[in-house]
């Protein structure tokens, strides 16, 4: 896959994200301007923000760029009333997508039934919004736990299973992605998608996940309906590659080599 082709695919599958603790209205204006400014080469799939900024982002963006917001983030507690209230606020503000953190600490503590019940309630509350379930793969650690969390999300009806919040020491990795993609491919749920999030800064980084998604889900899955990247810094590298300047992300070549 050429760098240019990977950049075009990554752009249209990008959830341009700002989830910093100190985000302000001015930051969100700048984020939305970046999303719109990329439109001459295609546009991002969505802009992802804190719930309090959903209405602002929706008003600033064209209809073909979706707005996503996070709930139960980043801690992933098993507090159902809290997450249902957050989901309701996100929906009322005009978002089309919500990224919810699976209660990964509860899952690690053996509360599989409780986690399943939580996710079922979340799925019910989020309809008709697109639901992405963040499993926090870097905290789960083992392949078995990553696979179990992915299955839990899929059984609950998640539209996407997402690697990470980006707030943990270990975010997306190709190894975790491969495990998640195998579960998606074997689930029999033909429309379920995958989102890689956290630490993806270069087109070379993104290429590793594009190749994994194609390997497990087929080339036809390289669309925003089945594949997303959650990132704040990736857009700059995409734009540089598409402008013919080559990758400007530090260590891009090393990231590509480490991915496989």
PLY file of the C-alpha trace (Angstrom):
ply
format ascii 1.0
element vertex 260
property float x
property float y
property float z
element edge 259
property int vertex1
property int vertex2
end_header
0.00 0.00 0.00
1.51 3.34 -1.02
1.86 6.13 1.54
-0.45 8.35 -0.54
-3.17 5.70 -0.71
-2.87 5.02 3.01
-3.13 8.74 3.74
-6.34 9.06 1.70
-7.89 6.08 3.49
-6.80 7.29 6.92
-8.25 10.75 6.28
-11.72 9.51 5.48
-11.64 7.14 8.48
-10.33 9.74 10.95
-12.14 10.78 14.13
-10.32 14.09 14.68
-10.18 14.25 18.45
-9.62 16.70 21.30
-10.13 15.26 24.77
-7.69 17.30 26.83
-8.70 18.17 30.38
-8.22 21.87 29.69
-10.10 22.07 26.38
-11.88 25.39 25.81
-14.48 26.61 23.35
-11.65 28.21 21.35
-9.88 24.85 21.14
-13.02 23.25 19.72
-13.45 26.07 17.20
-9.89 25.41 16.04
-10.50 21.66 15.89
-13.61 22.08 13.75
-11.80 24.53 11.48
-9.09 21.92 10.93
-11.71 19.31 10.10
-13.38 21.60 7.57
-10.05 22.79 6.20
-9.09 19.27 5.21
-12.11 19.00 2.93
-10.24 19.92 -0.25
-8.58 16.50 -0.07
-11.59 14.67 1.36
-12.98 15.03 4.85
-12.65 13.36 8.20
-15.32 10.93 9.35
-16.06 12.69 12.62
-14.91 15.13 15.26
-14.75 13.68 18.78
-15.09 15.98 21.81
-16.21 16.14 25.42
-20.01 16.12 25.85
-20.08 19.80 26.84
-18.79 20.76 23.38
-21.17 18.69 21.24
-23.62 21.47 20.40
-20.77 23.83 19.51
-19.10 21.27 17.25
-22.35 20.32 15.56
-23.08 23.96 14.76
-19.58 24.52 13.34
-19.41 21.46 11.07
-21.11 20.52 7.80
-23.62 17.69 7.96
-21.26 15.20 6.32
-18.82 15.37 9.25
-20.28 13.55 12.21
-19.94 14.58 15.85
-18.91 12.04 18.46
-18.58 12.43 22.22
-17.30 10.28 25.05
-19.18 8.86 28.04
-17.93 7.09 31.14
-14.55 8.46 30.08
-11.78 7.71 30.73
-12.29 5.72 33.93
-14.84 3.18 32.68
-16.68 2.82 35.96
-19.68 0.51 36.36
-21.87 3.51 37.31
-24.85 2.96 35.00
-26.93 6.03 36.07
-23.93 8.26 35.36
-23.30 6.88 31.86
-27.00 6.93 30.95
-27.21 10.60 31.96
-24.13 11.38 29.88
-25.52 9.52 26.87
-28.80 11.40 27.11
-27.00 14.75 27.24
-24.84 13.80 24.24
-27.86 12.75 22.19
-29.86 15.83 23.12
-26.95 18.08 22.07
-26.99 16.65 18.55
-24.17 14.09 18.36
-24.42 11.14 15.98
-21.89 8.92 17.76
-20.88 8.05 21.30
-17.70 6.36 22.53
-18.31 4.54 25.84
-15.65 2.91 28.00
-16.27 -0.74 28.83
-15.88 -1.22 32.61
-12.54 -2.95 32.11
-11.56 -2.95 35.79
-14.80 -4.75 36.64
-14.14 -7.25 33.85
-10.65 -7.89 35.19
-12.17 -8.43 38.65
-14.39 -11.21 37.29
-17.62 -9.23 36.98
-18.34 -10.44 33.48
-22.11 -10.68 33.99
-22.32 -7.16 35.38
-20.28 -5.81 32.48
-22.56 -7.55 29.98
-25.66 -6.11 31.63
-24.09 -2.64 31.67
-23.28 -2.81 27.97
-26.77 -4.02 27.10
-28.29 -1.00 28.87
-25.81 1.30 27.15
-26.70 -0.12 23.74
-30.41 0.39 24.42
-29.82 3.99 25.55
-27.61 4.95 22.63
-29.89 3.89 19.78
-29.97 5.21 17.08
-26.52 6.70 17.67
-23.41 4.87 16.49
-21.91 3.14 19.55
-18.17 2.61 19.89
-17.11 0.58 22.93
-13.60 1.31 24.23
-12.08 -1.79 25.82
-8.83 -0.15 27.02
-6.70 -2.96 25.62
-3.47 -1.70 27.16
-4.90 -2.10 30.65
-6.48 -5.49 29.97
-3.05 -6.73 28.98
-3.55 -10.36 28.04
-4.81 -11.61 24.71
-7.52 -13.60 26.47
-8.88 -10.52 28.24
-8.76 -8.40 25.09
-10.68 -11.12 23.24
-13.25 -11.42 26.04
-13.84 -7.66 26.18
-14.23 -7.54 22.40
-16.79 -10.36 22.52
-18.71 -8.61 25.30
-18.92 -5.42 23.25
-20.00 -7.27 20.12
-22.62 -9.34 21.93
-24.11 -6.13 23.32
-24.46 -4.75 19.79
-21.58 -2.28 19.55
-21.11 -0.77 16.11
-17.35 -0.46 16.71
-14.92 -1.91 19.20
-12.17 0.60 20.03
-8.73 -0.07 21.47
-8.11 2.71 23.92
-9.01 5.98 25.61
-5.55 7.35 24.86
-5.24 8.11 28.58
-3.47 4.92 29.66
0.29 4.21 29.47
-0.27 1.67 26.65
-2.71 2.61 23.91
-3.31 0.97 20.51
-0.89 -1.77 19.47
-0.92 -3.97 16.37
-1.01 -7.07 18.59
-4.16 -5.94 20.41
-5.71 -4.84 17.11
-5.10 -8.27 15.58
-6.85 -9.95 18.51
-9.83 -7.61 18.29
-10.10 -7.95 14.52
-10.04 -11.75 14.77
-12.96 -11.59 17.19
-14.88 -9.22 14.93
-14.23 -11.41 11.89
-15.32 -14.54 13.72
-18.39 -13.01 15.35
-20.70 -13.39 12.37
-21.64 -9.71 12.79
-20.88 -8.53 9.30
-21.25 -4.81 9.99
-19.21 -4.46 13.19
-16.19 -2.18 12.92
-12.82 -1.51 14.55
-11.33 1.74 15.86
-7.64 2.19 16.63
-7.03 5.01 19.08
-4.10 6.36 21.05
-0.53 6.95 19.91
-1.29 6.99 16.17
0.61 10.00 14.87
1.86 9.15 11.39
0.54 7.72 8.15
3.02 4.90 8.69
1.36 4.14 12.04
-2.05 4.13 10.37
-0.85 1.89 7.55
-0.21 -0.97 9.97
-3.84 -0.88 11.08
-5.16 -0.51 7.54
-3.26 -3.64 6.56
-4.52 -5.55 9.60
-8.12 -4.53 8.93
-7.82 -5.59 5.30
-6.29 -8.92 6.33
-9.02 -9.80 8.82
-12.11 -8.00 7.48
-11.30 -7.62 3.78
-10.43 -4.63 1.62
-14.09 -3.61 1.59
-13.86 -2.78 5.31
-11.47 0.13 4.71
-14.30 2.64 4.96
-15.54 4.91 7.77
-18.47 2.53 8.26
-16.09 -0.23 9.43
-12.79 1.43 10.36
-11.85 4.51 12.36
-8.73 6.14 13.75
-9.02 8.20 16.92
-6.25 10.80 16.84
-5.41 14.45 17.33
-1.99 14.56 15.68
-2.49 12.29 12.67
-4.16 14.88 10.41
-1.00 16.97 10.05
0.96 14.00 8.75
-1.88 12.99 6.41
-1.96 16.50 4.95
1.82 16.55 4.48
1.78 13.21 2.66
-1.12 14.23 0.42
0.65 17.50 -0.38
3.63 15.51 -1.63
5.89 16.57 1.22
6.30 13.10 2.66
5.69 12.14 6.26
6.60 14.84 8.77
5.84 12.80 11.90
8.92 12.09 13.97
9.87 8.45 13.89
7.33 7.54 11.24
9.66 5.06 9.57
10.48 3.46 12.91
6.79 3.15 13.73
6.15 1.39 10.45
8.99 -1.02 11.05
7.84 -1.78 14.59
4.29 -2.52 13.51
5.21 -5.76 11.76
0 1
1 2
2 3
3 4
4 5
5 6
6 7
7 8
8 9
9 10
10 11
11 12
12 13
13 14
14 15
15 16
16 17
17 18
18 19
19 20
20 21
21 22
22 23
23 24
24 25
25 26
26 27
27 28
28 29
29 30
30 31
31 32
32 33
33 34
34 35
35 36
36 37
37 38
38 39
39 40
40 41
41 42
42 43
43 44
44 45
45 46
46 47
47 48
48 49
49 50
50 51
51 52
52 53
53 54
54 55
55 56
56 57
57 58
58 59
59 60
60 61
61 62
62 63
63 64
64 65
65 66
66 67
67 68
68 69
69 70
70 71
71 72
72 73
73 74
74 75
75 76
76 77
77 78
78 79
79 80
80 81
81 82
82 83
83 84
84 85
85 86
86 87
87 88
88 89
89 90
90 91
91 92
92 93
93 94
94 95
95 96
96 97
97 98
98 99
99 100
100 101
101 102
102 103
103 104
104 105
105 106
106 107
107 108
108 109
109 110
110 111
111 112
112 113
113 114
114 115
115 116
116 117
117 118
118 119
119 120
120 121
121 122
122 123
123 124
124 125
125 126
126 127
127 128
128 129
129 130
130 131
131 132
132 133
133 134
134 135
135 136
136 137
137 138
138 139
139 140
140 141
141 142
142 143
143 144
144 145
145 146
146 147
147 148
148 149
149 150
150 151
151 152
152 153
153 154
154 155
155 156
156 157
157 158
158 159
159 160
160 161
161 162
162 163
163 164
164 165
165 166
166 167
167 168
168 169
169 170
170 171
171 172
172 173
173 174
174 175
175 176
176 177
177 178
178 179
179 180
180 181
181 182
182 183
183 184
184 185
185 186
186 187
187 188
188 189
189 190
190 191
191 192
192 193
193 194
194 195
195 196
196 197
197 198
198 199
199 200
200 201
201 202
202 203
203 204
204 205
205 206
206 207
207 208
208 209
209 210
210 211
211 212
212 213
213 214
214 215
215 216
216 217
217 218
218 219
219 220
220 221
221 222
222 223
223 224
224 225
225 226
226 227
227 228
228 229
229 230
230 231
231 232
232 233
233 234
234 235
235 236
236 237
237 238
238 239
239 240
240 241
241 242
242 243
243 244
244 245
245 246
246 247
247 248
248 249
249 250
250 251
251 252
252 253
253 254
254 255
255 256
256 257
257 258
258 259
